[in-house]
Amino acid sequence: MKTINYGKNFLAAIAFLSLAVPSLTLISPANATTTGRSFEQNAAEEELVTVANNSMCRRVVTNGTPLNVRSRPGGRIIGKLRNGTRVTIVNRGANGWVPISRPMRGYVSSRYLTYCR
């Protein structure tokens, strides 16, 4: 979890941002709530969402040849993904095939995916 220090550096950053971004609305730390929840609760929830999103993120790893995206496991090719492309998986898949939802919907071979960093 991130630790936020509301000391002198925070006040200096606020002053700078106030000058740099005229339409910036600032919330004082004492009143930093969203719909009755504390700043820490909101930050913790945001961190959990990030972790969940990262757990569904994979990166294409090939020898330079694009990875085929198929309509179904072993089905017709509907697209190709370059090495290094980040994809969002729907679930862990089965029998070596993983369903993806981004950057396009389809199925890819699990052997060409690694976790995002």
N, C-alpha and C positions, 0 to 999 in steps of 0.2 A: 504494500500500500504506500502511496506517496505521502510524504510529510510536508506540510505547508507551514512555513514560519511567517507570521504576520509582523515581522520586525521592521527595522529601518529600510532594508532592501525592498520590502513589499511596498512601503510608502513611496519610495523613490520610483519604483516601477509603475505604480498607480499614477504618479504625477507625470511621468513620461508618456504613458498611454493616454492620459487625458489630453495632453497636448497633441500627440500624434494622431489620435483617432477622435475627431470632434463628436461623433455620434455614440461614443462608448458610454454605456450605462453601467455604473459600478454599484455593487452591493457590499455594504460593510460586513466584515466577518461576523459580527454579533447578530446580524440579521440574515445571514446566508442560508436561507431555507427555500425549498421549492415544495409547494403544496403541503406545508406543515412538517416536512422532513428536514433533518439537519444536513448541513453541507457534507459531513462525513458519510452519512447514509447514502446521499446521492452519488458521491465519489465512489463509494464501495460498489454500488449497483453498476455504475459506469464501467468500473474495472472488471466486474463479472461479465458484463456484456462483451467487453473487449476480449477477455479470455475465451468466452464461448465462440466469438467470431474467429479468433485465431485457431481454435481447435478444429474448425471446419475449413480452414485455409490450407491449401496444398500448392506446391510449386512443381511445374513440369520440368523433368530432368531427362533429356535425351542426348544423343551424341551429335545433335545438330539437325537431325531429321525431324520435321514437325510431327507432333503426336496426333493421331486420328481421333476425332470425336465421332461417336456412332449414335445412331438413332435408338438403339437398344444393345444389350451385350452381344457382341459379334455381328451386329446388324450393319446396315449400309452407312458409309462415311458421309457425315453431314457437315464436317468442318475439320479444321486443323489448328493446333496450338503450337506456338514456337517454344523452344527451350527457354525456361525461366518465367514463363507465363504463370501468374497466380490464378488459381481456380478455387471456387467454393464448392465443397462436396456436400451432397444432401445427406448422405449417411456413409457408413464404412463399406457398403457394397457387399457383393458375394461372388465367389468363383472367379476372383481376379478382375472384376469389373466394378467401377465406382461411378455412381450417378453424380453429375455436376450440374450446378444451376447458373454459374457465372464463369467465364464471360458469355457462355452460351449453354443451353440445356442439352444434355446428352450423356453418353457413357464413355469413359476412358479406361484404359488398362491401368490397374493399380501399380504395376511394376515401374511405371514412369512417373510416379508422384512421390514427393517428399514433403515433410512438414515445412511450413513457412517459418521464417525467422523474424 
